[in-house]
Amino acid sequence: MTGNTDVVVIGGGYAGVMAANRLTQRGDVTVTLINPRRTFVERIRLHQLVGGSDDAVVDYREVLREGVRLVVDTVTWIDAAGRSLALASGDTVGYDYLIYAVGSGSADPQVPGAAEFAYPIATFEEAERLRPILDAAPATAAVTVVGAGPTGIETAAELAEAGRTVTLVCGGVLGPYLHPRGRRSVAKRLTELGVTVLDGPDTKVTAVSRDTVRLGDGRELPSKVTIWTAGFGVPDLAVRSGLSTDALGRLLTDETLTSVDDARIVAAGDSAAPSDLPLRMSCQAAMPLGARAADTVLSRIAGERPSTLNQTFAGQCISLGRRAGIFQFAHRYDVAVWFHIDGRPGARLKEFVCKGIVKHLADEAHKPGSYGLHRVSGGAKRRQILQARRGEAPATAGRTA
């Protein structure tokens, strides 16, 4: 391709910012980032926003490369054939390449009363809306957190540490990702904080009212404030625009993160479904995916063949209030192992990770192309799964990572 190339990134989260910064390696590429907010949201700190210990935002000047054009608006339609985007403001933006990094949000709970009476916190606006509700509630008011993934655990711990009376309704297992040893450590810390943990198959929520939460076994829990953290969904932009998606609405791509419909559209982050085998929704996956998406676009501009996805995971990091946390280590293919770090060292490690994520983005803004974690091998597991789906024999008899 000759002349200037216009690349538009939809979404200014972990994946989108990483991609936008990395794209500026070429002087003949103009990068536009479209995001509905003027500030970068540290989504992994939203439970702190709810608890009042952090505002969970960073100025884009700290993490976004100078020269990237920031458009504060919302994309309502992708015209793939015309290579243009319709914005909520009524404007249109054209592109040569598009990176789809719209992220994720709260899933539709599909539980009677949940939409009316429960408070999701998957986005900045949702967490911000909850703050005054909690502030207005008496300190002794019953608070119920539904969902025992990282967000639910972190929110329950944060509020309990602040003196709130908290019940954590798991709807199944506490911390499904965790190794049993890590799960016992988390349960012990929650008990120390005074959190009532309800787990097991009968703890699925069947209804929510203004003042109660009903469980599958018929129990009704008093709940002045109900916080919903069970499940994530993705924006329906790709579906509305007629692009191929998985059942959840994530954009279907090949292993280079290129849309199966259009070579000019590349996806990254929670809204991507490479080979219909999406990675775990997390910033741990989002930033490497953002870097890979940018590299795919840069390769196509240069007339080169893009590299394929090569993702690795370290584990899962969960804060348990301000004074404790846990880092659950995992195999590179994202299955937890027995080893973890908890207590105060776990809290320090969690904070180190949170600060390190912002630093990764800032470093890429300062020196585009410097980030390299997306090149670290995730091992052969993903390759083996894809080969099995296609009915192929393994390429080698090598050891599984």
C-alpha positions in Angstrom: 0.0 0.0 0.0 1.4 3.4 -0.9 0.5 6.8 0.6 -1.0 7.5 4.0 -3.0 4.8 5.7 -5.9 5.6 8.1 -6.4 3.2 10.9 -9.3 3.6 13.3 -9.4 1.9 16.7 -12.9 1.5 18.3 -12.5 1.4 22.1 -10.1 3.0 24.4 -9.5 0.3 27.0 -6.5 -1.9 27.5 -6.6 -3.5 24.1 -7.5 -0.4 22.2 -4.9 1.9 23.7 -2.1 -0.7 23.3 -3.1 -1.1 19.6 -3.3 2.6 19.0 0.1 3.3 20.5 1.7 0.5 18.6 0.4 1.5 15.3 2.3 4.8 15.4 5.6 3.0 14.6 5.0 4.0 11.0 5.1 7.6 10.1 2.7 7.0 7.2 -0.1 5.7 9.4 -2.7 8.1 10.9 -4.3 6.6 14.0 -7.7 7.6 15.4 -9.1 6.2 18.6 -12.8 6.5 19.2 -14.0 6.1 22.8 -17.1 7.2 24.6 -15.1 8.6 27.6 -12.5 11.4 27.8 -10.4 9.4 30.4 -8.9 6.0 30.4 -10.7 3.7 32.8 -8.7 1.3 35.0 -11.4 -1.4 34.9 -9.5 -3.6 37.3 -10.0 -0.9 39.9 -13.7 -0.5 39.6 -14.3 -2.3 42.8 -12.1 0.3 44.4 -14.2 3.0 42.9 -17.3 1.4 44.5 -15.5 1.1 47.9 -14.1 4.6 47.7 -10.3 3.8 47.7 -9.6 4.9 44.1 -11.2 6.9 41.3 -10.3 4.2 38.7 -9.4 6.7 35.9 -6.1 7.9 34.3 -5.7 10.8 32.0 -5.2 9.7 28.4 -2.1 11.9 28.2 -0.4 9.5 30.5 -1.1 6.3 28.4 -1.8 7.5 24.8 0.8 8.3 22.3 0.9 12.0 21.3 -0.4 12.2 17.7 -3.1 9.6 18.2 -6.4 11.5 17.5 -8.9 10.9 20.3 -12.5 11.2 19.3 -15.0 11.1 22.2 -18.0 9.5 20.7 -19.8 6.2 20.2 -19.7 4.1 17.0 -23.3 3.0 16.1 -22.7 1.3 12.8 -19.8 -0.2 10.9 -20.2 0.0 7.1 -17.6 -2.6 6.1 -18.3 -2.3 2.4 -17.8 1.5 2.5 -15.1 1.4 5.1 -16.8 4.0 7.3 -18.2 4.3 10.7 -21.4 6.1 11.8 -21.1 7.9 15.1 -23.8 8.8 17.7 -23.0 12.5 17.1 -24.1 12.1 13.5 -20.6 12.3 12.1 -18.9 9.6 10.0 -15.3 8.5 10.0 -13.6 6.6 7.2 -10.8 4.1 7.6 -8.4 1.9 5.6 -8.1 -0.6 8.5 -10.3 -0.9 11.6 -9.4 -2.4 14.9 -12.4 -3.6 16.8 -11.7 -3.3 20.6 -15.1 -2.5 22.1 -14.4 -4.5 25.2 -17.1 -6.0 27.4 -19.7 -5.0 30.0 -22.4 -6.5 32.2 -24.4 -9.4 30.8 -28.1 -9.4 30.8 -28.9 -11.2 34.1 -32.2 -12.7 32.8 -33.3 -13.1 36.5 -36.6 -11.6 37.5 -36.1 -8.2 39.2 -32.3 -8.1 38.7 -32.4 -5.4 36.0 -34.6 -3.2 38.1 -33.2 -3.7 41.6 -29.6 -4.9 41.3 -26.5 -2.8 40.5 -24.0 -4.1 37.9 -20.4 -2.7 38.1 -18.8 -3.9 34.9 -18.4 -0.3 33.5 -17.2 3.0 35.0 -20.7 4.5 34.7 -22.3 1.6 36.5 -19.7 1.7 39.4 -20.1 5.5 39.6 -23.9 5.1 39.8 -23.6 2.7 42.7 -21.4 4.9 44.9 -24.1 7.3 46.1 -26.5 4.4 46.7 -24.0 2.8 49.1 -23.2 6.2 50.7 -26.9 6.7 51.4 -27.4 3.3 52.9 -26.8 2.8 56.7 -23.5 1.2 57.6 -25.4 -1.7 59.0 -27.5 -2.2 55.9 -27.3 -5.7 54.3 -25.3 -5.7 51.1 -25.5 -8.7 48.8 -22.9 -9.3 46.1 -24.0 -11.8 43.4 -21.3 -13.7 41.6 -18.0 -15.1 43.0 -15.6 -14.4 40.2 -12.8 -11.9 40.7 -15.1 -8.9 40.5 -17.5 -10.3 43.1 -14.8 -11.4 45.5 -13.0 -8.1 45.2 -16.1 -6.1 45.7 -17.3 -8.1 48.7 -13.9 -7.9 50.4 -13.5 -4.1 49.7 -16.9 -3.3 51.2 -16.5 -5.6 54.2 -13.1 -4.1 55.0 -14.9 -0.7 55.0 -17.3 -2.0 57.7 -20.2 -3.1 55.5 -22.3 -6.2 56.3 -21.7 -8.3 53.1 -23.1 -11.6 51.8 -21.4 -13.1 48.8 -23.7 -15.4 46.8 -21.6 -17.6 44.6 -24.3 -19.4 42.5 -21.9 -22.3 42.5 -18.2 -22.4 43.4 -16.3 -19.6 45.1 -13.6 -18.4 42.6 -14.2 -21.0 39.9 -10.7 -20.3 38.3 -8.8 -20.9 41.6 -7.0 -24.0 42.6 -8.6 -25.6 45.7 -5.7 -24.4 47.8 -6.1 -20.8 46.5 -9.9 -21.1 47.1 -9.4 -22.0 50.7 -7.1 -19.0 51.2 -9.7 -16.7 49.7 -12.5 -18.2 51.8 -10.4 -17.8 55.0 -9.7 -14.1 54.2 -13.4 -13.4 53.5 -14.3 -15.0 56.8 -11.8 -12.8 58.6 -13.5 -9.8 57.0 -16.9 -11.0 58.1 -18.2 -11.8 54.7 -20.9 -14.5 54.7 -20.1 -16.8 51.7 -23.0 -18.8 50.3 -21.8 -21.4 47.8 -23.1 -24.6 46.2 -25.6 -25.4 43.4 -28.6 -24.2 45.5 -27.2 -20.7 45.7 -28.2 -19.5 42.2 -30.3 -16.4 42.4 -33.8 -16.9 41.1 -35.3 -13.4 41.8 -34.3 -10.0 43.1 -36.6 -7.5 44.7 -36.0 -4.1 46.3 -35.1 -5.6 49.6 -34.5 -9.3 49.1 -32.6 -11.8 47.0 -34.2 -15.3 46.5 -32.0 -18.4 46.0 -32.7 -21.6 44.2 -33.3 -23.5 47.5 -36.1 -21.0 48.4 -34.2 -18.9 50.9 -34.8 -15.2 50.9 -31.9 -13.0 51.9 -32.5 -9.4 53.2 -30.6 -7.0 50.9 -30.7 -3.3 51.0 -28.2 -3.0 48.2 -27.7 -5.9 45.7 -24.6 -5.8 43.5 -24.6 -7.9 40.4 -21.2 -9.2 39.1 -22.3 -12.5 37.6 -21.2 -12.7 33.9 -20.1 -10.4 31.2 -21.5 -9.5 27.8 -20.1 -7.6 24.8 -21.6 -4.7 22.9 -23.7 -5.7 19.9 -22.0 -3.4 17.4 -20.6 -6.2 15.3 -24.0 -8.0 15.3 -25.9 -4.9 14.3 -23.3 -4.2 11.6 -23.9 -7.6 10.0 -20.4 -9.0 10.8 -19.9 -12.7 11.9 -19.9 -13.2 15.6 -19.9 -16.0 18.1 -23.0 -16.7 20.3 -22.0 -14.0 22.8 -21.5 -11.4 20.0 -17.7 -11.4 19.9 -16.3 -10.8 16.4 -15.2 -14.0 14.8 -11.6 -13.9 13.5 -8.8 -16.2 12.3 -5.6 -16.7 14.4 -4.2 -13.4 13.1 -7.3 -11.6 14.7 -8.5 -10.7 11.2 -12.3 -10.8 10.8 -13.6 -13.8 8.9 -15.6 -11.4 6.8 -13.2 -8.6 6.0 -9.4 -8.5 5.9 -9.5 -4.8 6.7 -11.1 -5.4 10.1 -9.1 -6.8 13.0 -10.3 -7.5 16.5 -8.7 -7.3 20.0 -9.6 -7.8 23.6 -12.8 -9.1 25.2 -14.8 -8.5 21.9 -12.6 -10.9 19.8 -13.3 -14.6 19.2 -10.2 -15.9 17.4 -11.1 -19.2 15.7 -14.3 -19.3 17.8 -12.0 -20.1 20.7 -11.9 -16.9 22.6 -9.5 -16.2 25.5 -10.6 -15.5 29.0 -11.9 -12.0 29.3 -9.2 -10.1 31.2 -6.7 -7.2 30.8 -4.1 -10.0 30.9 -5.4 -11.1 27.5 -6.4 -7.7 26.3 -3.1 -6.0 26.0 -1.3 -8.8 24.2 -4.3 -9.0 21.9 -4.1 -5.3 21.2 -0.4 -5.6 20.4 -1.1 -8.6 18.1 -3.9 -6.8 16.3 -1.7 -3.8 15.7 1.1 -6.0 14.4 -1.4 -7.7 12.0 -2.4 -4.3 10.6 1.2 -3.2 10.3 2.1 -6.4 8.5 -0.7 -6.0 6.0 0.3 -2.4 5.3 3.9 -3.6 4.7 2.6 -6.4 2.4 3.8 -9.1 4.8 2.1 -12.2 6.2 0.8 -11.5 9.7 1.9 -13.7 12.6 -0.7 -15.8 14.4 -1.9 -15.6 18.0 0.6 -16.8 20.6 -1.0 -16.1 23.9 0.3 -17.0 27.4 -1.2 -16.5 30.9 0.4 -16.2 34.3 -2.7 -16.8 36.5 -5.2 -14.6 38.2 -4.7 -11.7 40.6 -7.4 -10.8 43.2 -7.4 -8.1 45.8 -9.0 -9.0 49.2 -9.4 -5.5 50.5 -6.4 -3.1 50.8 -4.4 -5.3 53.2 -4.5 -8.7 51.5 -4.7 -10.4 48.1 -3.9 -13.5 46.2 -1.9 -14.2 43.1 -3.0 -17.6 41.7 -0.4 -19.0 39.4 -1.4 -21.0 36.4 -0.1 -23.1 33.5 0.7 -21.0 30.4 -2.5 -22.2 28.8 -4.6 -20.7 31.7 -5.3 -23.5 34.1 -4.6 -22.9 37.8 -1.8 -24.7 39.6 -1.4 -25.4 43.3 1.0 -22.5 43.9 -0.2 -19.1 45.0 0.9 -16.0 47.0 -1.6 -14.6 49.5 -1.9 -12.2 52.5 0.0 -8.9 52.5 2.5 -10.1 49.8 -0.5 -11.0 47.6 -1.9 -7.4 48.1 1.5 -5.9 47.2 1.8 -8.1 44.1 -1.7 -7.2 43.0 -1.0 -3.5 43.4 2.3 -4.0 41.5 0.4 -5.6 38.7 -2.2 -2.9 38.5 0.4 -0.2 38.3 2.4 -2.3 35.9 -0.4 -2.5 33.4 -0.7 1.3 33.2 3.1 1.4 32.9 3.0 -1.0 30.0 0.6 1.3 28.1 2.7 4.4 29.0 5.9 2.7 27.9 4.3 1.7 24.5 3.2 5.3 24.1 6.7 6.5 24.8 8.4 3.9 22.6 6.0 2.2 20.1 6.9 -1.4 19.4 8.6 -1.9 22.8 6.0 -4.2 24.2 6.7 -7.9 23.6 4.6 -10.1 25.9 2.4 -11.1 23.0 5.3 -12.9 21.6 5.9 -15.1 24.7 4.8 -18.7 23.8 1.6 -20.0 25.3 2.7 -23.5 24.5 1.1 -26.1 22.2 -2.2 -26.5 23.9 -4.2 -24.0 21.8 -2.6 -25.4 18.6 -3.6 -28.9 19.6 -7.2 -27.9 20.3 -7.5 -26.2 16.9 -6.0 -29.2 15.1 -8.4 -31.5 16.9 -11.3 -29.4 15.8 -10.2 -29.6 12.2 -9.5 -33.4 12.5 -5.8 -32.9 11.8 -3.0 -35.0 13.2 -0.6 -33.0 15.5 2.2 -31.4 13.7 4.8 -32.8 16.2 4.8 -35.2 19.1 6.3 -32.5 21.3 5.5 -32.1 25.0 2.4 -30.1 25.9 3.3 -26.8 27.7 
